[in-house]
Amino acid sequence: MYGVSALVTVVVFGIGVFSVYNLHTYVTANSDAELTHSLAAFEHFYDKAKAKDAAGLGVPDDDKLTDYTGQASGTLIALLRGSTVADSAIFSDAGSARAPASAVATIADQDWSSGGPRTLKLDGLGNYRMASHDLGDGQRLVSGVSMESANKVVATKSAFVILITIAAAVLAALGTAILLRWALRPLRRVAATAAKAARMPLAEDDQRITARVKRADSDPDNEVGIVGETLNRLLANVDAALAARAASDRRMRRFLTDASHELRTPLTAIQGYAQLTRQESDSLPPMTEYALGRIESEARRMTDLVTDMLLLSRLDEGQGLEVRRIDLRALVFDAVNDAEVSDDDHRWLTDLPDDAVWVMGDQARLHQVVSNLLANARHHTPPGVTVTTTLRVLDLDEGPHVSIVVADDGPGIDPKLLPELFGRFVRGDRSRSSEVTSNGLGLAIVASITEAHGGTVGVTSRAGKTEFRVLLPTGASVGNASRTRQPLASNAQQG
């Protein structure tokens, strides 16, 4: 829009400049025509004067040029003999008189060999348009017409044209801007529709694109309508693809849920029969007893995997949460205590508030969040690593939140793995541990449970420090808690 306004302004100013130039050229042409007429009249009268000259010298006597008639006011004539002005005259409404000496000197200094029109500035007289005619024998007639009145006309007209041009440029620019704004309103509405569609969270389940360009802005008979119609077809195609993906996801979740339910029964039976058979271990060969142990172990692992998959399916469907008021401080304390009891190869520390931290949530699932983060640190760091669990109450702009941070001083996580760390069936590299026993669903479950509670989870990692941070909203207020870092045994004494 601004480019079009600038172009229109430049064009208008160009027309104004051309008008001024054309006016100046016209005035100069008129002056040249007047000069030609003056020079012809001068030559005619001079020829008559020579014919009447009784002396026969071919040159009029002095003061004869002032006796000429028929010259317009402001006209100057002169007779040159060689490079000397023999006689001159200037005409006005009051009569004729000799030209001023300074003007005569300027005329005498000129090279008149070309004879063509030229503009001279004569002292005391102003600008003159002058030309000459060669008479032969070193004699030349010079005539000039004043440009003062013409220059005043040009100056007046130029000022008027400039003012008109400026006014026209301003009006043209404003008119162009207003017209373009009005003409581009449909395009802005089309852009607003596209922006609305771009802001939609398409990654969410069952998300549909309902934004469409109105029929009035999708008329294929004009360029904007073509854009609107094309955008509508694009949005419709994307919406259909999203609907198909959502239906496919629902079928996949239903399949996983049904498959998990169906697998639990045979897995339980396999594990039970393996345990029952091992009760007769005294009469079994060692190889058979080893095989039964492996069967029982793998059945337990498969049962855990099926349980995790069933949990993820329920969370995806928005099910599986029993929300009530729980003390998150006690929950974190118990989870860390369980981890310390089951693994004494790591050093387990807590940094908890002195007072209870009440939140609304599912106690079993939030306990699983903390337990999975602790298990992740236990499985993916070598023995001797210190794992610190911190609980904080934060007052954010969105309201009060609770922060749970599980940090370790292990070797860190491969940066290439961080973007997909909370995906399903993602396994960490072996740089943080010599043994990887997870099924790749632990952190995915953490992310799903946290999101189901309206929270967020993130991770930062470098060599010597890895932090998993869970942020949960809370509707309950807590008192100002003192924050101290103590070993688990000290906390146990306080509990």
BELFEN-V267921 format. One record per residue. N is the residue number from 1. PHI is phi in whole degrees, 0 to 359 (999 if undefined). Layout:
n=N phi=PHI
n=N phi=PHI
//
This chain:
n=1 phi=999
n=2 phi=293
n=3 phi=296
n=4 phi=294
n=5 phi=300
n=6 phi=296
n=7 phi=296
n=8 phi=297
n=9 phi=298
n=10 phi=298
n=11 phi=297
n=12 phi=296
n=13 phi=295
n=14 phi=298
n=15 phi=297
n=16 phi=298
n=17 phi=297
n=18 phi=296
n=19 phi=296
n=20 phi=296
n=21 phi=297
n=22 phi=296
n=23 phi=296
n=24 phi=296
n=25 phi=296
n=26 phi=296
n=27 phi=296
n=28 phi=297
n=29 phi=297
n=30 phi=296
n=31 phi=295
n=32 phi=295
n=33 phi=295
n=34 phi=294
n=35 phi=295
n=36 phi=298
n=37 phi=296
n=38 phi=297
n=39 phi=294
n=40 phi=293
n=41 phi=294
n=42 phi=298
n=43 phi=296
n=44 phi=295
n=45 phi=292
n=46 phi=292
n=47 phi=297
n=48 phi=294
n=49 phi=295
n=50 phi=295
n=51 phi=294
n=52 phi=270
n=53 phi=286
n=54 phi=291
n=55 phi=284
n=56 phi=71
n=57 phi=276
n=58 phi=77
n=59 phi=227
n=60 phi=299
n=61 phi=290
n=62 phi=303
n=63 phi=68
n=64 phi=283
n=65 phi=295
n=66 phi=287
n=67 phi=271
n=68 phi=289
n=69 phi=234
n=70 phi=90
n=71 phi=264
n=72 phi=289
n=73 phi=298
n=74 phi=92
n=75 phi=280
n=76 phi=237
n=77 phi=232
n=78 phi=207
n=79 phi=247
n=80 phi=257
n=81 phi=243
n=82 phi=70
n=83 phi=253
n=84 phi=248
n=85 phi=276
n=86 phi=285
n=87 phi=203
n=88 phi=206
n=89 phi=204
n=90 phi=230
n=91 phi=250
n=92 phi=215
n=93 phi=295
n=94 phi=276
n=95 phi=136
n=96 phi=240
n=97 phi=202
n=98 phi=295
n=99 phi=291
n=100 phi=300
n=101 phi=299
n=102 phi=295
n=103 phi=293
n=104 phi=298
n=105 phi=297
n=106 phi=297
n=107 phi=294
n=108 phi=294
n=109 phi=281
n=110 phi=278
n=111 phi=266
n=112 phi=261
n=113 phi=296
n=114 phi=283
n=115 phi=77
n=116 phi=288
n=117 phi=298
n=118 phi=210
n=119 phi=253
n=120 phi=238
n=121 phi=259
n=122 phi=262
n=123 phi=302
n=124 phi=83
n=125 phi=243
n=126 phi=93
n=127 phi=279
n=128 phi=230
n=129 phi=262
n=130 phi=230
n=131 phi=211
n=132 phi=220
n=133 phi=223
n=134 phi=279
n=135 phi=264
n=136 phi=87
n=137 phi=57
n=138 phi=77
n=139 phi=253
n=140 phi=213
n=141 phi=264
n=142 phi=239
n=143 phi=227
n=144 phi=212
n=145 phi=242
n=146 phi=290
n=147 phi=258
n=148 phi=297
n=149 phi=295
n=150 phi=297
n=151 phi=295
n=152 phi=295
n=153 phi=296
n=154 phi=298
n=155 phi=298
n=156 phi=296
n=157 phi=295
n=158 phi=296
n=159 phi=300
n=160 phi=296
n=161 phi=297
n=162 phi=298
n=163 phi=297
n=164 phi=297
n=165 phi=295
n=166 phi=298
n=167 phi=298
n=168 phi=295
n=169 phi=296
n=170 phi=296
n=171 phi=296
n=172 phi=295
n=173 phi=296
n=174 phi=295
n=175 phi=297
n=176 phi=295
n=177 phi=298
n=178 phi=295
n=179 phi=296
n=180 phi=293
n=181 phi=300
n=182 phi=293
n=183 phi=290
n=184 phi=266
n=185 phi=302
n=186 phi=300
n=187 phi=294
n=188 phi=295
n=189 phi=294
n=190 phi=297
n=191 phi=297
n=192 phi=295
n=193 phi=296
n=194 phi=297
n=195 phi=295
n=196 phi=298
n=197 phi=293
n=198 phi=292
n=199 phi=278
n=200 phi=289
n=201 phi=284
n=202 phi=290
n=203 phi=285
n=204 phi=286
n=205 phi=290
n=206 phi=57
n=207 phi=280
n=208 phi=241
n=209 phi=265
n=210 phi=262
n=211 phi=291
n=212 phi=218
n=213 phi=286
n=214 phi=296
n=215 phi=300
n=216 phi=296
n=217 phi=258
n=218 phi=234
n=219 phi=283
n=220 phi=288
n=221 phi=276
n=222 phi=222
n=223 phi=297
n=224 phi=296
n=225 phi=297
n=226 phi=297
n=227 phi=297
n=228 phi=297
n=229 phi=296
n=230 phi=296
n=231 phi=297
n=232 phi=298
n=233 phi=295
n=234 phi=297
n=235 phi=296
n=236 phi=295
n=237 phi=295
n=238 phi=296
n=239 phi=297
n=240 phi=296
n=241 phi=295
n=242 phi=295
n=243 phi=297
n=244 phi=295
n=245 phi=295
n=246 phi=298
n=247 phi=295
n=248 phi=296
n=249 phi=296
n=250 phi=297
n=251 phi=296
n=252 phi=294
n=253 phi=296
n=254 phi=296
n=255 phi=296
n=256 phi=296
n=257 phi=296
n=258 phi=295
n=259 phi=296
n=260 phi=296
n=261 phi=299
n=262 phi=291
n=263 phi=281
n=264 phi=297
n=265 phi=294
n=266 phi=295
n=267 phi=295
n=268 phi=297
n=269 phi=294
n=270 phi=300
n=271 phi=296
n=272 phi=294
n=273 phi=294
n=274 phi=295
n=275 phi=293
n=276 phi=295
n=277 phi=292
n=278 phi=291
n=279 phi=295
n=280 phi=261
n=281 phi=297
n=282 phi=293
n=283 phi=259
n=284 phi=262
n=285 phi=294
n=286 phi=303
n=287 phi=295
n=288 phi=294
n=289 phi=297
n=290 phi=296
n=291 phi=296
n=292 phi=295
n=293 phi=297
n=294 phi=294
n=295 phi=300
n=296 phi=296
n=297 phi=295
n=298 phi=292
n=299 phi=295
n=300 phi=297
n=301 phi=296
n=302 phi=294
n=303 phi=296
n=304 phi=298
n=305 phi=296
n=306 phi=296
n=307 phi=298
n=308 phi=296
n=309 phi=295
n=310 phi=295
n=311 phi=297
n=312 phi=298
n=313 phi=297
n=314 phi=294
n=315 phi=294
n=316 phi=297
n=317 phi=276
n=318 phi=77
n=319 phi=241
n=320 phi=91
n=321 phi=246
n=322 phi=243
n=323 phi=276
n=324 phi=204
n=325 phi=278
n=326 phi=229
n=327 phi=266
n=328 phi=289
n=329 phi=297
n=330 phi=295
n=331 phi=296
n=332 phi=294
n=333 phi=301
n=334 phi=295
n=335 phi=296
n=336 phi=292
n=337 phi=297
n=338 phi=297
n=339 phi=295
n=340 phi=292
n=341 phi=293
n=342 phi=276
n=343 phi=211
n=344 phi=258
n=345 phi=277
n=346 phi=250
n=347 phi=258
n=348 phi=252
n=349 phi=236
n=350 phi=229
n=351 phi=226
n=352 phi=243
n=353 phi=294
n=354 phi=285
n=355 phi=262
n=356 phi=294
n=357 phi=243
n=358 phi=266
n=359 phi=222
n=360 phi=263
n=361 phi=182
n=362 phi=268
n=363 phi=297
n=364 phi=295
n=365 phi=289
n=366 phi=294
n=367 phi=296
n=368 phi=293
n=369 phi=300
n=370 phi=295
n=371 phi=297
n=372 phi=295
n=373 phi=294
n=374 phi=292
n=375 phi=295
n=376 phi=298
n=377 phi=294
n=378 phi=290
n=379 phi=281
n=380 phi=247
n=381 phi=228
n=382 phi=286
n=383 phi=302
n=384 phi=93
n=385 phi=285
n=386 phi=266
n=387 phi=246
n=388 phi=244
n=389 phi=251
n=390 phi=240
n=391 phi=238
n=392 phi=225
n=393 phi=257
n=394 phi=243
n=395 phi=255
n=396 phi=262
n=397 phi=297
n=398 phi=281
n=399 phi=123
n=400 phi=292
n=401 phi=227
n=402 phi=241
n=403 phi=247
n=404 phi=245
n=405 phi=239
n=406 phi=247
n=407 phi=239
n=408 phi=222
n=409 phi=255
n=410 phi=281
n=411 phi=287
n=412 phi=94
n=413 phi=252
n=414 phi=302
n=415 phi=304
n=416 phi=293
n=417 phi=271
n=418 phi=301
n=419 phi=300
n=420 phi=246
n=421 phi=295
n=422 phi=265
n=423 phi=283
n=424 phi=276
n=425 phi=62
n=426 phi=264
n=427 phi=249
n=428 phi=287
n=429 phi=283
n=430 phi=273
n=431 phi=289
n=432 phi=263
n=433 phi=197
n=434 phi=266
n=435 phi=215
n=436 phi=242
n=437 phi=245
n=438 phi=281
n=439 phi=264
n=440 phi=85
n=441 phi=248
n=442 phi=299
n=443 phi=287
n=444 phi=296
n=445 phi=293
n=446 phi=303
n=447 phi=296
n=448 phi=294
n=449 phi=295
n=450 phi=298
n=451 phi=295
n=452 phi=296
n=453 phi=270
n=454 phi=79
n=455 phi=252
n=456 phi=226
n=457 phi=224
n=458 phi=210
n=459 phi=217
n=460 phi=231
n=461 phi=209
n=462 phi=208
n=463 phi=299
n=464 phi=95
n=465 phi=200
n=466 phi=233
n=467 phi=232
n=468 phi=255
n=469 phi=240
n=470 phi=251
n=471 phi=242
n=472 phi=238
n=473 phi=283
n=474 phi=219
n=475 phi=262
n=476 phi=256
n=477 phi=264
n=478 phi=233
n=479 phi=284
n=480 phi=295
n=481 phi=260
n=482 phi=283
n=483 phi=244
n=484 phi=230
n=485 phi=253
n=486 phi=222
n=487 phi=295
n=488 phi=298
n=489 phi=298
n=490 phi=296
n=491 phi=296
n=492 phi=297
n=493 phi=296
n=494 phi=291
n=495 phi=293
//
